[in-house]
Amino acid sequence: MPAYHYVAISQNGREQKGVIEAESEKHARQLLRDKSFVPVRVQPAQEKKSSAGKASFALFKKSRGLSSKELALITRQFATLLSAGLPVEEALLAVAEQADKPRVKGLLFSVRSKVVEGHSLAAALRDHPEAFTDLFSATVAAGEKTGHLDKVLLRLADYTEQQWQMRQKLKTALIYPSMIVLVAIGIVGFLLEYVVPKMIAVYGNLNQALPAMTEILISISYFVKSYGLYTLIVIAAGIFIWRRALKSSEALREKSHRLLLRLPLLGYAVKTADTARFSRTLSILSAAGVPILEAMNISAQLITTLPIRDSIEQAVLHVREGAAIHLALKQTTYFSPMSIHMIASGEASGQLESMLERVAQNQEDEISRLIEVGLALFEPAVILIMGAIVLFIVLAVLLPIFNLNEFTG
């Protein structure tokens, strides 16, 4: 049955919001009245709009408010229920009832209603492209064709949980250095805004030339005090405009991505992350029985860096013309020699899926190593930089005192 979002008034006069399954909107209102609710608004789940007029359902999409942890949990629950032998519609109902957020309930009920009507699960998922990625839909379709939907979803669950754990590890590792940066910026800002002007004011009546370091500090303090807030506004506006420009212009986005790839450490990290994502996705799709060309196309679309995506799309064309996968990927120049040799070994031995999984694991381990090294270098670098700034402020304030005899004659 279709799902409906409702807003109703309970017997005690409180507003209640939720999701209910019913044959029609009229039936949904009657069900609410049977519960002693007074219906205020009832809308089909897939037609509900946000205040901005956009669809508010986007399961498996972080920008819609679903965290990586919730994504992993929902996928694991669905896979576990299917492995236990429950039919798809019952598993969807159980996961929907388990969900806390009405938005998640509504989407799952909507998918379930399509399945109950006779559509395949993959077709029901494709009706919500804003919620389910091509990887998810294609993998589910392959699982349905091969009769191993539960095993396919278990692999997807492992993948989503791994992605969530990596994000959590990165967020946890960034807490300490972020606090150091914020505290250091706050201390320096406080010194420049309040302490330094009062101490420097003492030298204003000396009518003597101040040391160059002190003059620089006075200029910086004056600028921060007079234009600091405006500077922050301009920087924030510039970042906002730049991000909008990147979203609207693919040419600009490609140029920025090419520049990013040229950076010594960051470019290597981006390249490694994208090749790991491609290998992991291709492994999952290949193991699910998706044809290799279709799997490569889907995997390429999940690459976020445009030059790498374009190169892999060219590699797909070469494979379609008869080239070996490892040779086509080697021409992109983005895959490491070890990855190419492992893929070549997988093609020769007929174990491409397992080799792709190993490639992805190696690349992900490399990303973890880069993060650890980067953070290990970042923390002392921040301390040294902030120490140098504080030393500069102290010397600029104390130098006139050291030369006080010269000033006073």
Steps between C-alpha positions, in 0.01 A plus 500: 500500500616856440642700788367839614655767715253653740465784745222447753375621837482246781235486773714707737534773237859428397617497141609157377707429188574164345455255214209264444425238236159518336324415175419866431517843658139462614582164655801654678278771652254236617779298662612812685146566622482141620802581717314802642716741300366805316672506156644840406706408194551170316738474204640209297850425625675537165332836432583671825701818445732697717462870566733568209274301268739208460446135582585439859569130472855398432590182680867420455574867431688690764379845389145394593590440860580126501835432661742237378427299813126495424571399141714207615241397761209497255694303239613245761147458637354441155775253405463310828123464464534373144766250612254375764258408223249788520338612174614836366176681585503371860866594541426851372206530739712390796782745417250781446333436835841490666598841356458799730478779242169548313692585182673162504174321578327675213762407245514136606122474501499653151752245376301221664177609333666469158627152588153393619356622167726252320803708412850372569692646791755653263223672301351635822839635604553667162183702559701684767827597328545781751515235771660186355823514302558321171732264686223400740232455232724313255633269770148422623386431141788259450424330833137452401599348165744255654279415799763611750351830610574434869871436434525805276341722763731361768795615288339839460449512876868421556594772253280769658621410849861519385440843347336620821784369715755676281311829530472457876871428530581814301261717704640367827857558387420859399349600836829571681678697223179694431479601865865608492438719196185658644660574837812640336300725267290617794807586708673687219180684414451603862859627521469702181156637584537596867844446653738627233328838438512586872866406533602676179310815602770558761750561219278745315615807690872433465525669159780260412536252220384156605667175389376363169357192673296720733374712211386186319320377811327836544382490137372144536323581826338809347385300199352221715324750726362711216439253218515152658125441492467628144789278392328193645179593318686544171677166543172322581331663200793404277482136611123496439535653152784263413299194602199619299725560201647150530151348507381696197810474279638159413797658318600691814451189710725300271774765510486511880516120516804493269670755722412294806655188348827688444542579870774282653326319788134592461492408132640156575241449774214598268625270225539211744153553648332508159679192367411316822133600459501385137661165583268433794186585301611296199574206730153512656323530164707227336438261789127573471502394135477840333657496150851642515439793264188607687682455831790716382263771380316509833827497694635788291196714579578475872842662450488858626814634328415586139839431333512154657137433404564606139808279478312198633213562257757493220631175644147356485487584129830319446367193685187508284728496193673187629786625716588326825373675813845540656645648181213744465533611862877527466456761227316726747831541694300532824526140620815389679722238331420251777126547442543444126701180554242366747213572258695331220552196723128494579409507130743221418388276785128571475494652849449863403250572781731385779798684350300819467402465864868464594588805294230701675618379841862593422396845381280555804785395728719753320239770562494413870879521510497838326245631747706383796821651359325823406352543845830408666669779303212743531491522878866604557484727194205690650675527836818633333311752287296630791811511717676707235204741485494543878879547502465770235236681709711478817815628328310780329366615838827462691746646246399862574552429871851369431571822308328721755819681593553598138140627475520710817823653404 
